[in-house]
Amino acid sequence: MTQAVLPRVATAAHPHARPTAGLLLLLGALTAFGAMSIDLYLPSLPAIGTALRADAATVQHTMSAFF
């Protein structure tokens, strides 16, 4: 009886598996995205209030929805 020989593939469960550069880049980008989004969103709050004709308290509730 012949058995098929499968190549060994490194998986995350394998203790010697190393993360690839692409994975590290993706995780770094995802981590930076949250901080960058807040930094871009906060200065626009007055413009959002003006465009939507809303008071400051109402516009600040959008931060809760953002999170």
Secondary structure as the mmCIF struct_conf table of DSSP 4:
data_model
#
loop_
_struct_conf.conf_type_id
_struct_conf.id
_struct_conf.beg_label_comp_id
_struct_conf.beg_label_asym_id
_struct_conf.beg_label_seq_id
_struct_conf.end_label_comp_id
_struct_conf.end_label_asym_id
_struct_conf.end_label_seq_id
HELX_LH_PP_P HELX_LH_PP_P1 ALA A 4 ARG A 8
TURN_TY1_P TURN_TY1_P1 ALA A 12 ALA A 13
BEND BEND1 HIS A 14 HIS A 14
TURN_TY1_P TURN_TY1_P2 PRO A 15 HIS A 16
HELX_RH_AL_P HELX_RH_AL_P1 ALA A 21 TYR A 41
HELX_RH_3T_P HELX_RH_3T_P1 LEU A 42 SER A 44
HELX_RH_AL_P HELX_RH_AL_P2 LEU A 45 LEU A 52
TURN_TY1_P TURN_TY1_P3 ARG A 53 ARG A 53
HELX_RH_AL_P HELX_RH_AL_P3 ALA A 56 PHE A 66
#
